[in-house]
Amino acid sequence: MNMKDNSSGMLVSDSIVDELESVDAVIFDCDGVLVDITESYDTAINKTVSYILDDILQIQAENIVTPEILYGFKSKGGFNDEVAVCYAVILTSYAAKKSEKQFTEIVKDVIDNSDERGIISVDEYLTSLDIEISDIKEKLNYSNPHETSYIYTIFDQIFYGTELYEEIYDVPSKLLETGLIEKDKVLIDSEIISSLKNKFDKKLAVVTGRGKFAFSHTLKKFLNKFDLDNSVFLEDESKDLAKPNVEPLLKSIRGLNSKHCLYIGDSMEDMLMANKATDMGFKTTFCGIFGTSKKPEIKLEMFKENNVPIILESITQLPKVLNLV
């Protein structure tokens, strides 16, 4: 695939340039695209892992989820949910303790043996090593709703903070935290949105792993710019619909009545969804964002290796790619 470097941090395949004229709708992922989450969600992963390891396993560990580990799991296509990453790392730490191995040694093997099935592939691999994980799985109860799942309860209290957690779930927070959600950094501005609205009118939507509450809290200034009725907030949906399940994206595409959708994401799961949509007859061009990562070079190479047709360092470059400026 020949890529044209139109400007620094912007790669567009020669084969897609003319086809962009037919794009009639834009659907965005949120985290890593519209919002920089390196100080919010990414930090919440490490804080959650540290808290739970200490609380139930008496393991003291700080910031063990390095960018390499985070993007190692994310690159597999089944770990879009940050809590799934927490789960995988906690189980790996448990397995390391049980087998008397170093965490840094076994986590590489866990990542290598993970796939787009996410935590199911982690469970299968650790079980294949004859490590009994049923006790730790029961304590974490990942599959339960947020309100009753231990691992989700801890993550949500750390991410949302005391006040917002109580507002969402109507129960007191056990952790007295200032929510890391306040460290979200919005990456879009009125100028970008205006240029997109002029071209696509109401056909701007979102398919994101966030819940609608978190999306609305951080992007409140721009809420009325998106078609929320045809957006999907996966935290509020069944876990069966988690990325890379293509159905949420298809629901949005159908709702927008799009004949050629541009889906903008920052992960392997996002790319897989867009490709599946096209395979099912819903023409979708994927645009990958890499600059919001703590290790942007890793994500850039991942997108290049998978022949992503549009690769941008930042969402701010989108109007130029679409010839809107």
Summary of the structure (lengths in Angstrom):
residues: 325
radius of gyration: 19.7
end to end distance: 26.0
largest distance: 59.9
contacts: 1100
relative contact order: 0.18
helix: 53%
strand: 12%
